[in-house]
Amino acid sequence: MDLNSASTVVLQVLTQATSQDTAVLKPAEEQLKQWETQPGFYSVLLNIFTNHTLDINVRWLAVLYFKNGIDRYWRRVAPHALSEEEKTTLRAGLITNFNEPINQIATQIAVLIAKVARLDCPRQWPELIPTLIESVKVQDDLRQHRALLTFYHVTKTLASKRLAADRKLFYDLASGIYNFACSLWNHHTDTFLQQVSSGNEAAVLSSLERTLLSLKVLRKLTVNGFVEPHKNMEVMGFLHGIFDRLKQFLECSRSIGTDNVCRDRLEKTIILFTKVLLDFLDQHPFSFTPLIQRSLEFSVSYVFTEVGEGVTFERFIVQCMNLIKMIVKNYAYKPSKNFEDSSPETLEAHKIKMAFFTYPTLTEICRRLVSHYFLLTEEELTMWEEDPEGFTVEETGGDSWKYSLRPCTEVLFIDIFHEYNQTLTPVLLEMMQTLQGPTNVEDMNALLIKDAVYNAVGLAAYELFDSVDFDQWFKNQLLPELQVVHNRYKPLRRRVIWLIGQWISVKFKSDLRPMLYEAICNLLQDQDLVVRIETATTLKLTVDDFEFRTDQFLPYLETMFTLLFQLLQQVTECDTKMHVLHVLSCVIERVNMQIRPYVGCLVQYLPLLWKQSEEHNMLRCAILTTLIHLVQGLGADSKNLYPFLLPVIQLSTDVSQPPHVYLLEDGLELWLVTLENSPCVTPELLRIFQNMSPLLELSSENLRTCFKIINGYIFLSSTEFLQTYAVGLCQSFCELLKEITTEGQVQVLKVVENALKVNPVLGPQMFQPILPCVFRGIIEGERYPVVMSTYLGVMGRVLLQNTSFFSSLLTEMAHKFNQEMDQLLGNMIEMWVDRMDNITQPERRKLSALALLSLLPSDNRFKEMKM
């Protein structure tokens, strides 16, 4: 492709490719696709996206096509690979100028340079790093920023390579440029700190951007660039200096507004500091040992003392808590039970930890976590009132929950309490002791403190097993609190029923369960929706517990089921409906057939809910799970559900329908359960089997369930089923046997064997195309014992139950092997006798013996053979 003549044409087509008109767009895309393999095309693209006078959308598209071309054609071994001459020209052109004015395009250029670097640097592109280093030194702000942006993406990409040779190259690179990277970061950091008080927001933001980028480079070099980083003074000097820099940046937050771009960048930089420490601790725990003391001092002071007041923010607190948690839980810092078996590095780290976590420090952390971080906030209480379902979703693990402060504080409490339970158990017991008896409903702060302490007792349930008489506490303290109906007491009603759920599988006498069931019935009628949803959760934990007794539960079953159904109708959020459905499913599963008198309302409601949830596939999965348990509970009576049930199975298992991606596994399970509980195969149930052939073609992890479904049809209605579907099924099996695993072959053959067993007349005829393969496997001595055993079982069925068909099969195989029938039969019997020990199942051994004995009266020369 000639650059001069092609540039205009390519530019025109790229312009067309940015059109919103599909009639213009599609031909342009086709043309660009044809040019992808043309020599010189990427040189033209380079000229286009580096020409700042052209339309931004055209340049953006040119960058994307160039980037995609690197993935497809840059490697030497790729089909239509770029020539070495063109790649040399492109590499030089990419780093000629770092002056892209558009941020988004600059980022894409930096990414594509990094992609090339991953393949070519340093061997084919030794000048890249030196050029970047020189470019980040220039005074021009734009060039400096773009070069630094590229430097970061190149470092990030090279650090991600995992082959030993690539790791060695990156170690060499890191050693060579680390000092420069540190100096660069310090320079930009000092510049930012000097400018922050100037009031020039643009200058502050510019220097902060460079600080952030240079710190990103240092993070990759520090974490991934050294085998033993603790032996490098520059690395350890940088890491030790992070804490002072963090203090400086946190103080800067006082002078930067809370709602501007600078504030956002400042917080990102502060978080990046903590990520450096967390990543380094994760990758080099023993190299981190000299930093343990300082990390703990810094984190605890900012999170658990007044030092952090006014400067910390939620995500920073989360990061500090994660740092404490990782140090506390790190297995590298935990000595063996026999201290002499531990390494000196482990003992040193353990000694530092023990010296820091003294009784006063642990007590203060525990009290602060409970009395400060566990308290429900004004924001949470407002959400409780205004959006109760949203509140419960957040509390039980919504999308944003895992990134918020509350779960982080709870996990830190659990980890510290587990590690130092002997020290902290008396502290928590003392906090419990001070809260005995009822709490004044007018004292909201006291109610929230009690809620927080109960939260701690629930989280530490396993650790408190020997220290708390929970049965007495339940009867004397918790049960009376559940009976306080005042509206302001609802946080405690919710917390107490949650607390019982945490202890139910830890320490709760079976004799007390009727009292609990009575309380649950009352709370499922509570005026507050959050309390009712939490109660449903505890009910699920109760019926799931291994000490659950149906006889104790049955007197409350009707009331609970009715109230749960009312709750299901009342809630509107998809997540909440799913949750309540799971509770209902658990109840149905545990009481099984005892549920029959009470499911009428649910059976009538589920079709409506299924229709309403058309856009919510996860809710439909929950409905499928509920239907599975309903069918199991109803048994043969589930036939009355077929008008709703069968279309649901049809949709869920139809691979041509998009929802099957979400519904298939549960849909197949429901199909199987429906067959297992069906007294007979109805025409509608038989018609659903049309979905099976595409399912077998998928060869997915659901094949085992598919085979069980096929067996179900064979056992329920072999004649009608085989006459309708055996031909297509046999074709699917023949295709499967070519590529399926040994276990899969056995499953296919077991289906064939069951068909022969149930219907000895139709079975051999319908699966005739498979039987020659079975015969050949026996003659040739199949090497896998389990497959050979199944072959012999199939052939034994044919031989014993349909002699005429076996005779015709023997004739066919004698012709294929070009042998006399007697000779072939003799070879088969000889192999059969030789492999009898492969058959481990008694029923199949008996079958084989009978099949071989049936040959004794036959008029051939093998009748005297010793069996």
Number of C-alpha atoms within 10 A of each C-alpha: 14 11 15 9 10 14 18 13 12 21 19 13 20 25 19 20 23 17 14 9 10 12 10 15 17 14 14 21 16 12 14 17 12 10 15 18 17 13 16 20 22 26 19 24 23 18 17 24 25 20 13 14 9 12 12 15 16 20 24 21 19 24 23 17 17 22 19 14 18 18 14 15 17 21 16 12 9 11 11 15 18 23 14 12 8 14 19 12 11 18 18 13 14 18 18 9 13 23 17 19 12 11 10 12 21 21 16 17 27 23 20 24 22 22 21 23 23 19 17 17 20 15 10 15 15 12 14 20 18 10 14 21 18 11 21 23 13 13 9 11 14 15 19 21 24 25 26 26 26 26 25 23 24 25 25 21 17 24 21 14 15 10 8 9 10 16 19 15 17 23 17 13 18 21 17 11 15 18 13 13 18 18 12 20 20 17 15 21 22 13 18 22 17 12 18 21 13 10 11 10 15 12 15 20 19 17 22 23 22 25 24 22 21 26 24 24 22 28 23 21 24 23 21 24 25 21 15 10 19 17 11 12 10 16 22 18 12 15 19 16 11 18 19 11 18 17 15 13 20 20 15 18 19 11 12 19 12 11 8 10 13 21 17 13 16 21 18 14 21 21 18 18 22 21 17 20 23 22 17 21 21 16 13 19 22 21 18 22 22 16 19 22 15 13 22 21 12 19 22 21 13 19 22 20 13 9 13 19 11 11 15 16 14 12 16 23 21 21 22 24 22 19 24 23 20 17 24 22 15 15 12 17 23 17 20 13 8 7 12 10 9 15 13 12 16 19 18 15 25 21 14 16 19 10 10 16 16 11 12 11 12 18 17 15 20 21 18 15 21 24 17 14 18 24 20 16 12 9 8 16 14 12 16 18 13 11 14 20 22 17 18 20 17 17 14 14 12 14 10 9 15 14 14 14 18 17 17 20 20 18 15 22 22 19 18 19 22 18 14 15 17 12 15 20 19 14 17 22 15 11 20 15 10 9 16 13 12 12 15 12 15 10 10 14 13 14 21 19 20 25 24 22 23 24 21 23 22 20 19 22 23 15 19 24 13 10 11 15 12 22 17 11 12 18 13 13 17 22 18 14 19 20 13 15 13 10 12 15 20 21 20 24 30 21 22 26 26 23 22 26 21 21 22 22 18 16 18 18 12 13 10 12 18 14 12 18 19 15 17 21 21 17 25 24 17 18 13 18 22 22 25 24 25 22 29 27 19 21 26 20 21 24 21 17 13 9 14 16 15 14 9 14 19 14 13 15 20 15 16 24 21 16 19 24 18 15 21 21 14 11 16 11 13 15 19 19 21 19 20 22 22 19 23 24 21 21 23 27 21 18 18 18 15 15 20 15 9 14 18 10 12 20 15 12 14 17 16 10 17 19 10 12 15 11 11 14 17 16 24 26 20 21 23 27 20 25 25 22 21 27 26 21 22 21 19 16 15 18 19 11 16 16 11 14 21 19 13 21 25 21 19 27 26 21 17 11 11 11 19 18 14 15 23 20 18 22 25 22 20 27 26 23 20 28 24 20 17 19 14 15 17 12 9 12 20 15 15 17 18 14 17 20 17 14 18 18 13 12 14 10 9 15 18 14 15 20 18 18 23 21 20 22 23 23 19 18 16 22 18 15 18 21 12 15 17 20 16 15 18 19 14 17 23 16 13 18 17 9 11 14 11 12 11 18 18 19 18 21 21 18 20 25 26 21 28 26 18 16 18 18 16 18 25 26 15 20 22 16 15 17 20 16 14 20 19 16 17 24 17 11 16 17 10 10 16 16 23 22 24 23 24 26 26 27 22 25 25 25 21 18 18 17 14 11 17 19 14 11 18 19 17 14 20 17 13 11 11 10 13 14 18 16 14 19 20 18 14 19 19 16 16 22 14 11 17 17 11 17 20 12 10 9 10 19 19 13 20 25 15 15 20 16 14 14 17 14 10 10 9 14 10 16 14 9 10 7 11
